[in-house]
Amino acid sequence: MKKRFLLFFLISTLSVLMPSIYSLQQNLVVNGNFTSGSSTGWTYSEDDSGDIATSEFNVSGGDDDPGVWYLKANDSEADTGYTVVGNLTNDGGVWSNPGTLVSATVPFSYKQTWDLAAPTTNLIKVFLIKPDSSEVMLFSRSSTADDAAYSSESIDVGINNFSSDGTYRIKLYNYVETSVADTPLIRNFWDDINLVLEYQDEVAPEITVQSPINKSYNSTSVWANLTLNEDGNWCGYSLDGAANVTMSNTSATDWYILVESLSESSHNITYSCNDTAGNMNSSAVTIYFTVDLTDPQYSLNQTNSTEAGAYTLFSLYWTDNIQLAGYIFSFDNCTGTFENDSYIEMTGTGNWSNVSKWINSTTGCTIQWRVYANDTAGNMNVSDIYSFNTIDSTSPQITIQSPLNRSYNSTSVWANLTLNEDGDWCGYSLDGAANVTMSNTSAADWYILVESLSESGHYITYSCNDTAGNMNVSEVTIYFSVDITLPTIYIASPDNITYKDKQIDLNVSADEDIDAWRYSLNGNANVTFSPNTTITATEGINSITVYANDTAGNLNSTTVYFSFNTTLELVLEEPSTSFTTAIIQNTTFIVNATVICRQGSCGDVSATIRYNKTSENPDTPINITQGAEPLFIDEVSPLSTKSCPTNPLSENEYCNITWVLNATDPGLDFWKLDVNFSSDSGWTTKNNTLSSEIEVVPCIVDLTVTWSSIDFDDPLTPNTYENPALGNDNNLYNITINDGSCNTDLYIKGTDMEDNDVGYVLGVGNLTWNNVSDSYATSYNMTDTYAPLKIDVPPLTNLTTWYWINVPPIFAADYNGTVFIQGVMNGDPQP
């Protein structure tokens, strides 16, 4: 069976136009060979259904020299034969004709070999692939020979194949076929593949000017230098439009000449060059430059001050025939050694060098300075050395230390001042009088004690000379006063009274302006304050001393004594102080009082239970004797006066004291009770509770109602009658006269029943009651005034009642009313 294999090797696509094409060489070689040891840029493809071929690039040697590409076909299946077609094509590149193309050739080397047996067919071809993808076969060889060496070819491509711009590629074609039934090894080798283009150079060389440049030169000789982008045959220059002058060269691309005897003025230069193909070019840019041999000139030296210890502006005017560039200021500041400042630029043909400097503070020393300047051509000049001697024309500055604009509590005041420089004399004038000479501790510090001042307002001015004789008078007049009178202090609060609140206002005033207020409470440390304020007193006697300093420093004080008592806050818990309480004769009841300590500590607090034995209000302790009348304390160890168990009481602490009393009054009278509280401290005010009133009675009405409401069916139908209460059947509505109660007269009444939503009323008479039986027939209509329910009911008696309601034609709604049952002692008036 005959196998066919299609194997393609694609040799690296060659760009016919490489970047070097623009160097405009006459012979252009586009090199796609493998001698560099790389196959980059080549693409391989094949038709090989049996997978018997490989494309290899030899890097390190072995089968052949390094840098060789070859096709290897080997039927490992030892079958009847195979066919392989392979192509190797370069990636291609864009080419454009830089000139007139003269010739185009493709040189290459190849070798066809086999091993074991000759192939049936071994065909190789070389193609040029044009931008439109059409192919031009350049070479073809079919051979079954086993080449021992490489053969070389150089194929004329024909310049007509390069008629258009675009991508040109080279393809290397291999076709291998064999019918041998064993394993022949076939290898085809390619090397040194090139595309050589020869064309006519028609582009002029590019000129790059190195010098001169657009600037000024301080020489009559200037170098003219240029470079070319290709080999040149001749270069020359034209100065100021004159005829070309031939230049010399150090290489075919580097040309030079020294242009001499230039006049001191502006010039222009242009260049012309031929390449080796005869293409002429002139520099596209004309270079303008200037020859300047003149130094900058100076005049008008100026300084605005010669004052020692001050800033001085140094000015010098510079001119130049072409253009100024900058200057350096040099200055010795009385040291004799010049120091240069940094370079400062200046422009124009005329300009000032202005520099401000702080001058040495030494009077009479010599200041020296000078200025260096250059122009844009580099010409430099230096000014003369200028100088002046420093002077002192400034009056001394006077700083007043005392007196100040204030009041003094002395008839003698120190006058003190300082100067910012050495002084020769200082004096003062008081209230416009003649100057008085002052003393000094140093040349800058002056003083004197001004004495015998009257108690009034004064003013003072100062005058001083420095050592140069400059006189100054203080710019500020000092106004002060002498005040030796103590301020009078008025204390409106606290007063010499007893206070019940420990927070007490401190209100003070004085008969003049006060600079500082202070107080000392009870001998404690002074406290500074601004009127008015609040103080916190301590329990008992207090003293406060108030101090006042007036603006002159005169100090006065005033002391006030006052007292502060803490308060006992009392409550009589029971019996009530709001209504009379009935107490059954010969029975016990509770008296309970609470005390709270307010505003401070209250010491040990005690309480005495009292009644009104001899007056309208309580005034007598209750008797502790068993059976005493009208009241006695009925306890195991009776005491009419008791102490708080938590004594001593501190602020806001409380205690509760209770007594058990027995009401023995045979006269069944009314009595008033209170509790008197006192303390063992000397600062706590005694206090009494409010009085409560009791009535001693033989008995009281004591009854219990066991129900809280009377309910009926819900809903009731209008126009129905004798509707019983829900509790009638169970005898629910009971009233009990309790044990110990008086015989009681019971009364009953009710209110109309109303609907709260719409305001309809069901009259009270529609409710009936019975106290004998569950019988509507013998029931009574409810009234809105008390009616007897049962008279003279003894203790331990239970009275059952029953209720009905009549519902006339009325709007359906919820109706509510109230039933009142009241008991009074038998025989008392009806309520």
Secondary structure as UniProt FT lines:
FT   STRAND          10..15
FT   HELIX           19..23
FT   STRAND          27..31
FT   TURN            35..36
FT   TURN            40..41
FT   STRAND          42..47
FT   TURN            49..50
FT   STRAND          53..58
FT   STRAND          68..74
FT   TURN            76..77
FT   STRAND          82..95
FT   STRAND          100..115
FT   STRAND          121..129
FT   TURN            131..132
FT   STRAND          135..142
FT   STRAND          151..156
FT   HELIX           159..162
FT   STRAND          166..167
FT   STRAND          169..178
FT   STRAND          185..191
FT   STRAND          194..200
FT   STRAND          207..211
FT   STRAND          216..217
FT   STRAND          222..228
FT   STRAND          232..239
FT   TURN            240..241
FT   STRAND          245..246
FT   STRAND          248..251
FT   TURN            252..253
FT   STRAND          254..259
FT   STRAND          266..275
FT   TURN            276..277
FT   STRAND          280..282
FT   STRAND          287..291
FT   STRAND          297..303
FT   TURN            308..309
FT   STRAND          311..319
FT   STRAND          324..331
FT   TURN            333..334
FT   STRAND          339..340
FT   STRAND          344..345
FT   STRAND          350..358
FT   TURN            363..364
FT   STRAND          366..375
FT   TURN            376..377
FT   STRAND          380..382
FT   STRAND          386..389
FT   STRAND          398..402
FT   STRAND          407..408
FT   STRAND          413..419
FT   STRAND          423..430
FT   TURN            431..432
FT   STRAND          436..437
FT   STRAND          439..442
FT   TURN            443..444
FT   STRAND          445..450
FT   STRAND          457..466
FT   TURN            467..468
FT   STRAND          471..473
FT   STRAND          478..482
FT   STRAND          489..493
FT   STRAND          498..499
FT   STRAND          503..510
FT   STRAND          514..521
FT   TURN            522..523
FT   STRAND          527..529
FT   STRAND          533..536
FT   STRAND          540..550
FT   TURN            551..552
FT   STRAND          555..564
FT   STRAND          566..574
FT   STRAND          581..584
FT   TURN            585..586
FT   STRAND          588..598
FT   STRAND          605..611
FT   STRAND          620..621
FT   TURN            626..627
FT   STRAND          631..633
FT   STRAND          641..643
FT   TURN            645..646
FT   TURN            651..652
FT   STRAND          654..663
FT   TURN            666..667
FT   STRAND          670..679
FT   TURN            682..683
FT   STRAND          687..688
FT   STRAND          692..697
FT   STRAND          703..705
FT   STRAND          720..724
FT   TURN            726..731
FT   STRAND          733..737
FT   TURN            739..740
FT   STRAND          744..750
FT   STRAND          753..754
FT   TURN            756..758
FT   STRAND          761..762
FT   HELIX           764..766
FT   STRAND          767..770
FT   HELIX           776..778
FT   STRAND          780..781
FT   STRAND          787..793
FT   TURN            795..796
FT   STRAND          797..807
FT   STRAND          819..825
FT   TURN            826..827
//
